[in-house]
Amino acid sequence: MNETPNPPSRNPTTHILKVSAQSSPNSVAGALAGVLRERDNAELQAIGAGATNQAVKAIAIARSYLESSEFDLVCIPEFIDVEIDGKERTAIRLLVERRPRTAA
Amino acid sequence: MNETPNPPSRNPTTHILKVSAQSSPNSVAGALAGVLRERDNAELQAIGAGATNQAVKAIAIARSYLESSEFDLVCIPEFIDVEIDGKERTAIRLLVERRPRTAA
């Protein structure tokens, strides 16, 4: 559905999860944790305050799901332009990466 | 105003910026970039979808403000309980940290 016009700086194999205001943070968190058990990074895309909020909550929940793993998660937010039904919208892209846990 | 009841795991010198739905992302970004030019980390606190959205936008903008510096920003979201006017609320805490830029 969405097309991101600026993929050059992005790893083309990044796994993208689209989040809406109606998304369940727990479900997104489960999907995100599942992806990050297999890969180094994933990407959440959200348009609007409600969607961005669900995406951030999902990352917080995914961190708790991965509490017993050897890595924590960090996220890097940025703006991207996406085209939806021919209209350009500004979305938030949250690149989520693994980070090794430091000793407590 | 707000009290965070669980500071033990937190660096007590972390600089906290409280963000509301009415906060200007550009202003918060300016404050955040200013703090992170001087220190390794800062913390944004937001309650509600509108506030969380402004906080995430502020981090994205702060990253662009720091584009010419030797470090980028990452954020680590988590839930915290805060007390406001005697009522317990769940807030989002976004710990923002510097990260050295990797070679392009």
N, CA and C atoms of all chains as a GROMACS GRO file, in nm:
protein
  624
    1MET      N    1   0.085  -0.121   0.000
    1MET     CA    2   0.000   0.000   0.000
    1MET      C    3   0.088   0.126   0.000
    2ASN      N    4   0.170   0.141   0.103
    2ASN     CA    5   0.254   0.259   0.114
    2ASN      C    6   0.383   0.241   0.034
    3GLU      N    7   0.433   0.349  -0.017
    3GLU     CA    8   0.562   0.348  -0.084
    3GLU      C    9   0.652   0.450  -0.017
    4THR      N   10   0.768   0.411   0.026
    4THR     CA   11   0.862   0.506   0.084
    4THR      C   12   0.957   0.550  -0.025
    5PRO      N   13   0.958   0.678  -0.057
    5PRO     CA   14   1.035   0.725  -0.171
    5PRO      C   15   1.185   0.738  -0.143
    6ASN      N   16   1.227   0.718  -0.017
    6ASN     CA   17   1.368   0.742   0.014
    6ASN      C   18   1.436   0.618   0.075
    7PRO      N   19   1.431   0.506   0.005
    7PRO     CA   20   1.492   0.386   0.063
    7PRO      C   21   1.644   0.377   0.052
    8PRO      N   22   1.714   0.463  -0.024
    8PRO     CA   23   1.855   0.434  -0.047
    8PRO      C   24   1.938   0.418   0.080
    9SER      N   25   1.909   0.498   0.184
    9SER     CA   26   1.991   0.492   0.304
    9SER      C   27   1.951   0.375   0.393
   10ARG      N   28   1.855   0.300   0.350
   10ARG     CA   29   1.794   0.198   0.435
   10ARG      C   30   1.835   0.059   0.390
   11ASN      N   31   1.860  -0.024   0.486
   11ASN     CA   32   1.885  -0.164   0.454
   11ASN      C   33   1.760  -0.220   0.385
   12PRO      N   34   1.770  -0.265   0.262
   12PRO     CA   35   1.649  -0.308   0.189
   12PRO      C   36   1.582  -0.429   0.252
   13THR      N   37   1.654  -0.498   0.340
   13THR     CA   38   1.595  -0.617   0.400
   13THR      C   39   1.531  -0.588   0.536
   14THR      N   40   1.530  -0.459   0.577
   14THR     CA   41   1.467  -0.425   0.704
   14THR      C   42   1.322  -0.471   0.704
   15HIS      N   43   1.281  -0.530   0.813
   15HIS     CA   44   1.146  -0.581   0.824
   15HIS      C   45   1.054  -0.466   0.870
   16ILE      N   46   0.951  -0.435   0.792
   16ILE     CA   47   0.863  -0.322   0.822
   16ILE      C   48   0.731  -0.369   0.880
   17LEU      N   49   0.693  -0.310   0.994
   17LEU     CA   50   0.563  -0.336   1.054
   17LEU      C   51   0.486  -0.205   1.054
   18LYS      N   52   0.370  -0.205   0.989
   18LYS     CA   53   0.289  -0.082   0.986
   18LYS      C   54   0.193  -0.082   1.104
   19VAL      N   55   0.190   0.030   1.174
   19VAL     CA   56   0.111   0.040   1.297
   19VAL      C   57   0.004   0.147   1.277
   20SER      N   58  -0.117   0.117   1.320
   20SER     CA   59  -0.224   0.216   1.313
   20SER      C   60  -0.271   0.248   1.455
   21ALA      N   61  -0.356   0.349   1.465
   21ALA     CA   62  -0.410   0.386   1.596
   21ALA      C   63  -0.494   0.273   1.655
   22GLN      N   64  -0.542   0.184   1.568
   22GLN     CA   65  -0.624   0.071   1.613
   22GLN      C   66  -0.542  -0.053   1.644
   23SER      N   67  -0.412  -0.047   1.614
   23SER     CA   68  -0.327  -0.164   1.640
   23SER      C   69  -0.321  -0.192   1.789
   24SER      N   70  -0.316  -0.318   1.824
   24SER     CA   71  -0.295  -0.357   1.964
   24SER      C   72  -0.146  -0.352   1.993
   25PRO      N   73  -0.105  -0.269   2.091
   25PRO     CA   74   0.038  -0.262   2.124
   25PRO      C   75   0.095  -0.399   2.160
   26ASN      N   76   0.016  -0.483   2.227
   26ASN     CA   77   0.066  -0.616   2.263
   26ASN      C   78   0.091  -0.702   2.139
   27SER      N   79   0.000  -0.694   2.042
   27SER     CA   80   0.019  -0.772   1.920
   27SER      C   81   0.140  -0.723   1.841
   28VAL      N   82   0.152  -0.590   1.830
   28VAL     CA   83   0.268  -0.536   1.757
   28VAL      C   84   0.397  -0.574   1.831
   29ALA      N   85   0.392  -0.567   1.964
   29ALA     CA   86   0.510  -0.602   2.044
   29ALA      C   87   0.549  -0.748   2.022
   30GLY      N   88   0.450  -0.835   2.014
   30GLY     CA   89   0.479  -0.976   1.990
   30GLY      C   90   0.545  -0.998   1.856
   31ALA      N   91   0.491  -0.930   1.754
   31ALA     CA   92   0.549  -0.941   1.620
   31ALA      C   93   0.691  -0.885   1.617
   32LEU      N   94   0.706  -0.771   1.683
   32LEU     CA   95   0.837  -0.704   1.685
   32LEU      C   96   0.941  -0.790   1.756
   33ALA      N   97   0.904  -0.843   1.871
   33ALA     CA   98   0.997  -0.928   1.946
   33ALA      C   99   1.032  -1.052   1.864
   34GLY      N  100   0.932  -1.106   1.792
   34GLY     CA  101   0.958  -1.223   1.709
   34GLY      C  102   1.058  -1.193   1.599
   35VAL      N  103   1.040  -1.078   1.533
   35VAL     CA  104   1.134  -1.039   1.427
   35VAL      C  105   1.274  -1.020   1.485
   36LEU      N  106   1.281  -0.954   1.602
   36LEU     CA  107   1.413  -0.919   1.656
   36LEU      C  108   1.482  -1.036   1.726
   37ARG      N  109   1.410  -1.144   1.743
   37ARG     CA  110   1.480  -1.265   1.788
   37ARG      C  111   1.558  -1.326   1.672
   38GLU      N  112   1.515  -1.294   1.549
   38GLU     CA  113   1.576  -1.353   1.429
   38GLU      C  114   1.672  -1.259   1.357
   39ARG      N  115   1.650  -1.127   1.376
   39ARG     CA  116   1.723  -1.029   1.295
   39ARG      C  117   1.774  -0.916   1.384
   40ASP      N  118   1.864  -0.834   1.327
   40ASP     CA  119   1.922  -0.725   1.406
   40ASP      C  120   1.832  -0.604   1.418
   41ASN      N  121   1.741  -0.588   1.324
   41ASN     CA  122   1.659  -0.467   1.329
   41ASN      C  123   1.523  -0.488   1.264
   42ALA      N  124   1.434  -0.396   1.295
   42ALA     CA  125   1.301  -0.396   1.235
   42ALA      C  126   1.258  -0.252   1.228
   43GLU      N  127   1.148  -0.227   1.161
   43GLU     CA  128   1.105  -0.090   1.143
   43GLU      C  129   0.955  -0.082   1.167
   44LEU      N  130   0.914   0.015   1.248
   44LEU     CA  131   0.772   0.044   1.265
   44LEU      C  132   0.741   0.171   1.188
   45GLN      N  133   0.629   0.172   1.119
   45GLN     CA  134   0.584   0.294   1.051
   45GLN      C  135   0.449   0.332   1.106
   46ALA      N  136   0.432   0.461   1.138
   46ALA     CA  137   0.308   0.509   1.197
   46ALA      C  138   0.273   0.645   1.139
   47ILE      N  139   0.144   0.665   1.113
   47ILE     CA  140   0.097   0.795   1.065
   47ILE      C  141  -0.004   0.848   1.166
   48GLY      N  142   0.025   0.962   1.225
   48GLY     CA  143  -0.066   1.024   1.321
   48GLY      C  144  -0.030   0.991   1.465
   49ALA      N  145  -0.083   1.075   1.555
   49ALA     CA  146  -0.047   1.064   1.696
   49ALA      C  147  -0.088   0.930   1.757
   50GLY      N  148  -0.209   0.884   1.724
   50GLY     CA  149  -0.257   0.759   1.782
   50GLY      C  150  -0.172   0.641   1.740
   51ALA      N  151  -0.132   0.640   1.614
   51ALA     CA  152  -0.050   0.530   1.563
   51ALA      C  153   0.091   0.535   1.623
   52THR      N  154   0.146   0.656   1.630
   52THR     CA  155   0.281   0.670   1.687
   52THR      C  156   0.283   0.626   1.832
   53ASN      N  157   0.179   0.664   1.905
   53ASN     CA  158   0.167   0.622   2.045
   53ASN      C  159   0.163   0.470   2.058
   54GLN      N  160   0.084   0.404   1.974
   54GLN     CA  161   0.077   0.258   1.981
   54GLN      C  162   0.213   0.195   1.946
   55ALA      N  163   0.282   0.256   1.852
   55ALA     CA  164   0.413   0.202   1.812
   55ALA      C  165   0.514   0.213   1.927
   56VAL      N  166   0.512   0.327   1.996
   56VAL     CA  167   0.607   0.346   2.108
   56VAL      C  168   0.572   0.250   2.222
   57LYS      N  169   0.443   0.234   2.249
   57LYS     CA  170   0.404   0.140   2.354
   57LYS      C  171   0.447  -0.002   2.315
   58ALA      N  172   0.433  -0.035   2.188
   58ALA     CA  173   0.472  -0.169   2.142
   58ALA      C  174   0.621  -0.193   2.166
   59ILE      N  175   0.703  -0.092   2.143
   59ILE     CA  176   0.848  -0.109   2.165
   59ILE      C  177   0.876  -0.129   2.314
   60ALA      N  178   0.807  -0.050   2.398
   60ALA     CA  179   0.826  -0.066   2.544
   60ALA      C  180   0.786  -0.208   2.587
   61ILE      N  181   0.676  -0.258   2.532
   61ILE     CA  182   0.630  -0.393   2.568
   61ILE      C  183   0.726  -0.498   2.513
   62ALA      N  184   0.772  -0.479   2.390
   62ALA     CA  185   0.866  -0.575   2.330
   62ALA      C  186   0.993  -0.584   2.413
   63ARG      N  187   1.035  -0.473   2.471
   63ARG     CA  188   1.154  -0.476   2.558
   63ARG      C  189   1.130  -0.570   2.676
   64SER      N  190   1.009  -0.567   2.730
   64SER     CA  191   0.981  -0.657   2.844
   64SER      C  192   0.976  -0.802   2.797
   65TYR      N  193   0.926  -0.825   2.674
   65TYR     CA  194   0.923  -0.962   2.621
   65TYR      C  195   1.064  -1.017   2.605
   66LEU      N  196   1.160  -0.928   2.581
   66LEU     CA  197   1.297  -0.972   2.553
   66LEU      C  198   1.387  -0.959   2.675
   67GLU      N  199   1.324  -0.942   2.792
   67GLU     CA  200   1.399  -0.917   2.915
   67GLU      C  201   1.499  -1.028   2.945
   68SER      N  202   1.463  -1.152   2.910
   68SER     CA  203   1.552  -1.264   2.942
   68SER      C  204   1.651  -1.293   2.830
   69SER      N  205   1.647  -1.216   2.723
   69SER     CA  206   1.741  -1.237   2.614
   69SER      C  207   1.869  -1.159   2.643
   70GLU      N  208   1.969  -1.178   2.560
   70GLU     CA  209   2.097  -1.111   2.585
   70GLU      C  210   2.102  -0.971   2.525
   71PHE      N  211   1.990  -0.927   2.465
   71PHE     CA  212   1.993  -0.792   2.408
   71PHE      C  213   1.868  -0.713   2.447
   72ASP      N  214   1.886  -0.583   2.451
   72ASP     CA  215   1.778  -0.488   2.473
   72ASP      C  216   1.747  -0.422   2.337
   73LEU      N  217   1.647  -0.335   2.333
   73LEU     CA  218   1.612  -0.266   2.210
   73LEU      C  219   1.633  -0.115   2.224
   74VAL      N  220   1.676  -0.053   2.117
   74VAL     CA  221   1.676   0.092   2.110
   74VAL      C  222   1.601   0.130   1.983
   75CYS      N  223   1.548   0.252   1.978
   75CYS     CA  224   1.481   0.294   1.856
   75CYS      C  225   1.531   0.430   1.811
   76ILE      N  226   1.526   0.450   1.682
   76ILE     CA  227   1.575   0.572   1.618
   76ILE      C  228   1.460   0.628   1.535
   77PRO      N  229   1.399   0.738   1.582
   77PRO     CA  230   1.283   0.793   1.510
   77PRO      C  231   1.325   0.889   1.399
   78GLU      N  232   1.251   0.887   1.290
   78GLU     CA  233   1.272   0.986   1.186
   78GLU      C  234   1.144   1.006   1.107
   79PHE      N  235   1.138   1.117   1.037
   79PHE     CA  236   1.023   1.145   0.951
   79PHE      C  237   1.046   1.084   0.815
   80ILE      N  238   0.941   1.032   0.757
   80ILE     CA  239   0.949   0.988   0.618
   80ILE      C  240   0.821   1.030   0.547
   81ASP      N  241   0.832   1.047   0.417
   81ASP     CA  242   0.714   1.077   0.336
   81ASP      C  243   0.664   0.947   0.275
   82VAL      N  244   0.537   0.920   0.292
   82VAL     CA  245   0.480   0.801   0.231
   82VAL      C  246   0.362   0.844   0.144
   83GLU      N  247   0.334   0.764   0.044
   83GLU     CA  248   0.222   0.796  -0.043
   83GLU      C  249   0.111   0.696  -0.016
   84ILE      N  250  -0.005   0.748   0.017
   84ILE     CA  251  -0.120   0.662   0.044
   84ILE      C  252  -0.236   0.707  -0.043
   85ASP      N  253  -0.284   0.616  -0.125
   85ASP     CA  254  -0.392   0.647  -0.218
   85ASP      C  255  -0.361   0.773  -0.298
   86GLY      N  256  -0.235   0.786  -0.342
   86GLY     CA  257  -0.196   0.898  -0.426
   86GLY      C  258  -0.168   1.027  -0.352
   87LYS      N  259  -0.189   1.026  -0.218
   87LYS     CA  260  -0.163   1.148  -0.140
   87LYS      C  261  -0.038   1.131  -0.056
   88GLU      N  262   0.045   1.236  -0.053
   88GLU     CA  263   0.166   1.229   0.027
   88GLU      C  264   0.136   1.260   0.173
   89ARG      N  265   0.184   1.172   0.260
   89ARG     CA  266   0.165   1.193   0.404
   89ARG      C  267   0.301   1.185   0.472
   90THR      N  268   0.311   1.251   0.586
   90THR     CA  269   0.433   1.238   0.665
   90THR      C  270   0.410   1.131   0.771
   91ALA      N  271   0.498   1.035   0.773
   91ALA     CA  272   0.489   0.927   0.871
   91ALA      C  273   0.609   0.933   0.963
   92ILE      N  274   0.597   0.863   1.074
   92ILE     CA  275   0.711   0.846   1.164
   92ILE      C  276   0.764   0.705   1.140
   93ARG      N  277   0.893   0.697   1.118
   93ARG     CA  278   0.959   0.567   1.108
   93ARG      C  279   1.041   0.547   1.234
   94LEU      N  280   1.015   0.437   1.300
   94LEU     CA  281   1.092   0.402   1.419
   94LEU      C  282   1.176   0.280   1.385
   95LEU      N  283   1.304   0.305   1.360
   95LEU     CA  284   1.394   0.193   1.336
   95LEU      C  285   1.429   0.133   1.472
   96VAL      N  286   1.405   0.006   1.487
   96VAL     CA  287   1.429  -0.060   1.616
   96VAL      C  288   1.546  -0.156   1.598
   97GLU      N  289   1.643  -0.141   1.683
   97GLU     CA  290   1.765  -0.222   1.672
   97GLU      C  291   1.792  -0.295   1.803
   98ARG      N  292   1.857  -0.407   1.791
   98ARG     CA  293   1.907  -0.476   1.909
   98ARG      C  294   2.027  -0.400   1.965
   99ARG      N  295   2.041  -0.407   2.095
   99ARG     CA  296   2.162  -0.357   2.158
   99ARG      C  297   2.202  -0.454   2.268
  100PRO      N  298   2.326  -0.500   2.268
  100PRO     CA  299   2.368  -0.592   2.374
  100PRO      C  300   2.344  -0.530   2.511
  101ARG      N  301   2.302  -0.610   2.605
  101ARG     CA  302   2.281  -0.559   2.742
  101ARG      C  303   2.416  -0.531   2.807
  102THR      N  304   2.420  -0.419   2.877
  102THR     CA  305   2.539  -0.389   2.956
  102THR      C  306   2.519  -0.451   3.094
  103ALA      N  307   2.627  -0.480   3.161
  103ALA     CA  308   2.617  -0.536   3.297
  103ALA      C  309   2.546  -0.438   3.387
  104ALA      N  310   2.464  -0.491   3.476
  104ALA     CA  311   2.383  -0.405   3.564
  104ALA      C  312   2.472  -0.335   3.666
  105MET      N  313   0.582   1.887   3.973
  105MET     CA  314   0.443   1.840   3.965
  105MET      C  315   0.439   1.687   3.969
  106ASN      N  316   0.507   1.625   3.873
  106ASN     CA  317   0.505   1.479   3.866
  106ASN      C  318   0.610   1.420   3.958
  107GLU      N  319   0.581   1.305   4.012
  107GLU     CA  320   0.679   1.232   4.092
  107GLU      C  321   0.694   1.094   4.032
  108THR      N  322   0.814   1.054   4.005
  108THR     CA  323   0.836   0.920   3.954
  108THR      C  324   0.876   0.833   4.072
  109PRO      N  325   0.795   0.732   4.103
  109PRO     CA  326   0.820   0.653   4.223
  109PRO      C  327   0.929   0.549   4.206
  110ASN      N  328   0.982   0.532   4.084
  110ASN     CA  329   1.080   0.424   4.065
  110ASN      C  330   1.213   0.474   4.010
  111PRO      N  331   1.275   0.568   4.078
  111PRO     CA  332   1.401   0.619   4.025
  111PRO      C  333   1.524   0.532   4.049
  112PRO      N  334   1.519   0.424   4.129
  112PRO     CA  335   1.644   0.357   4.164
  112PRO      C  336   1.728   0.312   4.045
  113SER      N  337   1.662   0.264   3.938
  113SER     CA  338   1.738   0.212   3.826
  113SER      C  339   1.788   0.324   3.735
  114ARG      N  340   1.759   0.444   3.771
  114ARG     CA  341   1.783   0.558   3.683
  114ARG      C  342   1.900   0.641   3.735
  115ASN      N  343   1.981   0.685   3.644
  115ASN     CA  344   2.085   0.779   3.682
  115ASN      C  345   2.018   0.903   3.742
  116PRO      N  346   2.045   0.937   3.867
  116PRO     CA  347   1.972   1.047   3.931
  116PRO      C  348   2.001   1.181   3.866
  117THR      N  349   2.106   1.188   3.786
  117THR     CA  350   2.137   1.316   3.724
  117THR      C  351   2.079   1.328   3.583
  118THR      N  352   2.000   1.227   3.540
  118THR     CA  353   1.938   1.235   3.408
  118THR      C  354   1.853   1.361   3.398
  119HIS      N  355   1.866   1.430   3.289
  119HIS     CA  356   1.792   1.553   3.269
  119HIS      C  357   1.652   1.519   3.215
  120ILE      N  358   1.547   1.558   3.286
  120ILE     CA  359   1.410   1.523   3.246
  120ILE      C  360   1.340   1.641   3.180
  121LEU      N  361   1.282   1.616   3.063
  121LEU     CA  362   1.200   1.715   2.994
  121LEU      C  363   1.058   1.660   2.986
  122LYS      N  364   0.963   1.733   3.042
  122LYS     CA  365   0.824   1.686   3.036
  122LYS      C  366   0.757   1.743   2.912
  123VAL      N  367   0.689   1.655   2.840
  123VAL     CA  368   0.630   1.693   2.712
  123VAL      C  369   0.480   1.676   2.721
  124SER      N  370   0.405   1.774   2.672
  124SER     CA  371   0.259   1.763   2.668
  124SER      C  372   0.213   1.763   2.523
  125ALA      N  373   0.085   1.737   2.503
  125ALA     CA  374   0.030   1.739   2.368
  125ALA      C  375   0.038   1.878   2.305
  126GLN      N  376   0.049   1.980   2.392
  126GLN     CA  377   0.059   2.118   2.343
  126GLN      C  378   0.203   2.163   2.323
  127SER      N  379   0.298   2.079   2.361
  127SER     CA  380   0.438   2.117   2.345
  127SER      C  381   0.472   2.132   2.196
  128SER      N  382   0.556   2.228   2.166
  128SER     CA  383   0.606   2.241   2.029
  128SER      C  384   0.721   2.144   2.009
  129PRO      N  385   0.709   2.052   1.913
  129PRO     CA  386   0.819   1.958   1.889
  129PRO      C  387   0.952   2.028   1.861
  130ASN      N  388   0.946   2.141   1.789
  130ASN     CA  389   1.069   2.214   1.760
  130ASN      C  390   1.134   2.267   1.887
  131SER      N  391   1.051   2.319   1.979
  131SER     CA  392   1.106   2.372   2.104
  131SER      C  393   1.166   2.261   2.189
  132VAL      N  394   1.092   2.150   2.198
  132VAL     CA  395   1.144   2.037   2.277
  132VAL      C  396   1.273   1.985   2.213
  133ALA      N  397   1.273   1.979   2.080
  133ALA     CA  398   1.393   1.932   2.009
  133ALA      C  399   1.512   2.023   2.038
  134GLY      N  400   1.488   2.153   2.041
  134GLY     CA  401   1.596   2.246   2.070
  134GLY      C  402   1.652   2.225   2.209
  135ALA      N  403   1.561   2.208   2.306
  135ALA     CA  404   1.604   2.184   2.444
  135ALA      C  405   1.679   2.052   2.454
  136LEU      N  406   1.626   1.950   2.388
  136LEU     CA  407   1.686   1.817   2.393
  136LEU      C  408   1.827   1.819   2.331
  137ALA      N  409   1.838   1.881   2.214
  137ALA     CA  410   1.969   1.888   2.149
  137ALA      C  411   2.067   1.965   2.236
  138GLY      N  412   2.018   2.070   2.302
  138GLY     CA  413   2.105   2.148   2.390
  138GLY      C  414   2.157   2.065   2.505
  139VAL      N  415   2.067   1.989   2.567
  139VAL     CA  416   2.108   1.902   2.678
  139VAL      C  417   2.210   1.799   2.629
  140LEU      N  418   2.183   1.741   2.512
  140LEU     CA  419   2.268   1.630   2.466
  140LEU      C  420   2.399   1.677   2.403
  141ARG      N  421   2.412   1.807   2.384
  141ARG     CA  422   2.545   1.857   2.348
  141ARG      C  423   2.636   1.858   2.471
  142GLU      N  424   2.574   1.862   2.588
  142GLU     CA  425   2.650   1.874   2.713
  142GLU      C  426   2.660   1.743   2.791
  143ARG      N  427   2.564   1.653   2.767
  143ARG     CA  428   2.554   1.534   2.851
  143ARG      C  429   2.530   1.412   2.763
  144ASP      N  430   2.545   1.294   2.823
  144ASP     CA  431   2.529   1.170   2.748
  144ASP      C  432   2.384   1.130   2.726
  145ASN      N  433   2.296   1.176   2.815
  145ASN     CA  434   2.158   1.133   2.800
  145ASN      C  435   2.060   1.236   2.855
  146ALA      N  436   1.935   1.217   2.818
  146ALA     CA  437   1.826   1.301   2.866
  146ALA      C  438   1.702   1.214   2.867
  147GLU      N  439   1.598   1.265   2.927
  147GLU     CA  440   1.478   1.184   2.937
  147GLU      C  441   1.358   1.270   2.903
  148LEU      N  442   1.271   1.217   2.818
  148LEU     CA  443   1.143   1.283   2.790
  148LEU      C  444   1.034   1.204   2.861
  149GLN      N  445   0.941   1.274   2.922
  149GLN     CA  446   0.826   1.208   2.984
  149GLN      C  447   0.700   1.260   2.918
  150ALA      N  448   0.610   1.168   2.882
  150ALA     CA  449   0.487   1.206   2.813
  150ALA      C  450   0.371   1.123   2.866
  151ILE      N  451   0.257   1.186   2.882
  151ILE     CA  452   0.136   1.115   2.923
  151ILE      C  453   0.031   1.133   2.814
  152GLY      N  454  -0.012   1.024   2.754
  152GLY     CA  455  -0.115   1.031   2.651
  152GLY      C  456  -0.057   1.030   2.511
  153ALA      N  457  -0.143   0.996   2.415
  153ALA     CA  458  -0.100   0.978   2.277
  153ALA      C  459  -0.046   1.108   2.216
  154GLY      N  460  -0.113   1.219   2.243
  154GLY     CA  461  -0.070   1.346   2.184
  154GLY      C  462   0.068   1.385   2.234
  155ALA      N  463   0.091   1.367   2.364
  155ALA     CA  464   0.219   1.403   2.423
  155ALA      C  465   0.330   1.310   2.373
  156THR      N  466   0.300   1.181   2.366
  156THR     CA  467   0.401   1.084   2.320
  156THR      C  468   0.439   1.115   2.175
  157ASN      N  469   0.340   1.149   2.095
  157ASN     CA  470   0.366   1.184   1.955
  157ASN      C  471   0.458   1.306   1.945
  158GLN      N  472   0.431   1.409   2.026
  158GLN     CA  473   0.516   1.529   2.022
  158GLN      C  474   0.658   1.493   2.066
  159ALA      N  475   0.670   1.404   2.164
  159ALA     CA  476   0.802   1.366   2.214
  159ALA      C  477   0.882   1.294   2.106
  160VAL      N  478   0.816   1.202   2.035
  160VAL     CA  479   0.886   1.127   1.930
  160VAL      C  480   0.926   1.220   1.816
  161LYS      N  481   0.836   1.313   1.780
  161LYS     CA  482   0.871   1.410   1.676
  161LYS      C  483   0.990   1.495   1.720
  162ALA      N  484   0.991   1.532   1.848
  162ALA     CA  485   1.101   1.614   1.900
  162ALA      C  486   1.234   1.541   1.886
  163ILE      N  487   1.234   1.410   1.911
  163ILE     CA  488   1.359   1.334   1.900
  163ILE      C  489   1.405   1.329   1.754
  164ALA      N  490   1.308   1.307   1.664
  164ALA     CA  491   1.342   1.305   1.521
  164ALA      C  492   1.402   1.439   1.478
  165ILE      N  493   1.343   1.548   1.527
  165ILE     CA  494   1.394   1.682   1.491
  165ILE      C  495   1.530   1.706   1.555
  166ALA      N  496   1.545   1.665   1.681
  166ALA     CA  497   1.674   1.684   1.750
  166ALA      C  498   1.786   1.611   1.675
  167ARG      N  499   1.754   1.495   1.618
  167ARG     CA  500   1.854   1.422   1.539
  167ARG      C  501   1.902   1.508   1.423
  168SER      N  502   1.810   1.580   1.360
  168SER     CA  503   1.852   1.664   1.247
  168SER      C  504   1.934   1.783   1.297
  169TYR      N  505   1.901   1.836   1.415
  169TYR     CA  506   1.979   1.946   1.472
  169TYR      C  507   2.123   1.902   1.499
  170LEU      N  508   2.142   1.774   1.527
  170LEU     CA  509   2.274   1.723   1.565
  170LEU      C  510   2.346   1.655   1.449
  171GLU      N  511   2.292   1.678   1.330
  171GLU     CA  512   2.345   1.609   1.212
  171GLU      C  513   2.494   1.633   1.191
  172SER      N  514   2.540   1.754   1.226
  172SER     CA  515   2.681   1.786   1.203
  172SER      C  516   2.769   1.749   1.322
  173SER      N  517   2.709   1.694   1.426
  173SER     CA  518   2.790   1.654   1.542
  173SER      C  519   2.842   1.512   1.521
  174GLU      N  520   2.925   1.469   1.612
  174GLU     CA  521   2.986   1.336   1.594
  174GLU      C  522   2.900   1.225   1.650
  175PHE      N  523   2.781   1.259   1.701
  175PHE     CA  524   2.695   1.154   1.753
  175PHE      C  525   2.552   1.167   1.704
  176ASP      N  526   2.484   1.055   1.699
  176ASP     CA  527   2.342   1.047   1.667
  176ASP      C  528   2.268   1.018   1.799
  177LEU      N  529   2.137   1.011   1.793
  177LEU     CA  530   2.057   0.982   1.913
  177LEU      C  531   1.982   0.851   1.896
  178VAL      N  532   1.969   0.778   2.005
  178VAL     CA  533   1.878   0.663   2.009
  178VAL      C  534   1.787   0.683   2.129
  179CYS      N  535   1.671   0.621   2.126
  179CYS     CA  536   1.583   0.633   2.243
  179CYS      C  537   1.536   0.496   2.288
  180ILE      N  538   1.511   0.486   2.417
  180ILE     CA  539   1.468   0.362   2.481
  180ILE      C  540   1.338   0.391   2.554
  181PRO      N  541   1.225   0.341   2.501
  181PRO     CA  542   1.096   0.371   2.564
  181PRO      C  543   1.061   0.273   2.674
  182GLU      N  544   0.998   0.324   2.778
  182GLU     CA  545   0.946   0.235   2.882
  182GLU      C  546   0.828   0.300   2.951
  183PHE      N  547   0.749   0.219   3.016
  183PHE     CA  548   0.637   0.270   3.093
  183PHE      C  549   0.684   0.307   3.234
  184ILE      N  550   0.630   0.415   3.285
  184ILE     CA  551   0.653   0.448   3.426
  184ILE      C  552   0.522   0.495   3.485
  185ASP      N  553   0.509   0.478   3.615
  185ASP     CA  554   0.392   0.530   3.686
  185ASP      C  555   0.430   0.664   3.748
  186VAL      N  556   0.348   0.763   3.723
  186VAL     CA  557   0.373   0.894   3.783
  186VAL      C  558   0.247   0.935   3.859
  187GLU      N  559   0.267   1.017   3.960
  187GLU     CA  560   0.153   1.065   4.038
  187GLU      C  561   0.130   1.211   4.004
  188ILE      N  562   0.008   1.241   3.962
  188ILE     CA  563  -0.026   1.378   3.929
  188ILE      C  564  -0.151   1.417   4.007
  189ASP      N  565  -0.138   1.520   4.089
  189ASP     CA  566  -0.249   1.565   4.173
  189ASP      C  567  -0.309   1.447   4.251
  190GLY      N  568  -0.222   1.361   4.302
  190GLY     CA  569  -0.266   1.251   4.386
  190GLY      C  570  -0.319   1.130   4.310
  191LYS      N  571  -0.326   1.140   4.176
  191LYS     CA  572  -0.376   1.027   4.097
  191LYS      C  573  -0.260   0.961   4.024
  192GLU      N  574  -0.261   0.827   4.022
  192GLU     CA  575  -0.155   0.756   3.951
  192GLU      C  576  -0.187   0.747   3.803
  193ARG      N  577  -0.090   0.784   3.721
  193ARG     CA  578  -0.105   0.776   3.576
  193ARG      C  579   0.012   0.698   3.518
  194THR      N  580  -0.013   0.637   3.404
  194THR     CA  581   0.097   0.570   3.334
  194THR      C  582   0.153   0.666   3.230
  195ALA      N  583   0.280   0.686   3.237
  195ALA     CA  584   0.348   0.774   3.142
  195ALA      C  585   0.444   0.692   3.058
  196ILE      N  586   0.486   0.753   2.949
  196ILE     CA  587   0.593   0.694   2.868
  196ILE      C  588   0.720   0.772   2.897
  197ARG      N  589   0.823   0.698   2.931
  197ARG     CA  590   0.954   0.759   2.948
  197ARG      C  591   1.039   0.722   2.829
  198LEU      N  592   1.092   0.821   2.762
  198LEU     CA  593   1.183   0.798   2.650
  198LEU      C  594   1.321   0.842   2.693
  199LEU      N  595   1.403   0.744   2.726
  199LEU     CA  596   1.541   0.776   2.759
  199LEU      C  597   1.615   0.799   2.627
  200VAL      N  598   1.676   0.914   2.613
  200VAL     CA  599   1.745   0.948   2.488
  200VAL      C  600   1.895   0.951   2.516
  201GLU      N  601   1.967   0.877   2.436
  201GLU     CA  602   2.112   0.865   2.458
  201GLU      C  603   2.188   0.902   2.332
  202ARG      N  604   2.307   0.950   2.351
  202ARG     CA  605   2.398   0.972   2.239
  202ARG      C  606   2.448   0.838   2.189
  203ARG      N  607   2.473   0.831   2.060
  203ARG     CA  608   2.542   0.715   2.004
  203ARG      C  609   2.640   0.765   1.898
  204PRO      N  610   2.765   0.722   1.908
  204PRO     CA  611   2.863   0.765   1.809
  204PRO      C  612   2.815   0.728   1.669
  205ARG      N  613   2.838   0.815   1.574
  205ARG     CA  614   2.800   0.786   1.437
  205ARG      C  615   2.891   0.679   1.380
  206THR      N  616   2.831   0.587   1.307
  206THR     CA  617   2.912   0.489   1.237
  206THR      C  618   2.947   0.546   1.100
  207ALA      N  619   3.053   0.500   1.042
  207ALA     CA  620   3.092   0.547   0.909
  207ALA      C  621   2.982   0.515   0.809
  208ALA      N  622   2.958   0.608   0.718
  208ALA     CA  623   2.849   0.590   0.620
  208ALA      C  624   2.883   0.478   0.523
   0.00000   0.00000   0.00000
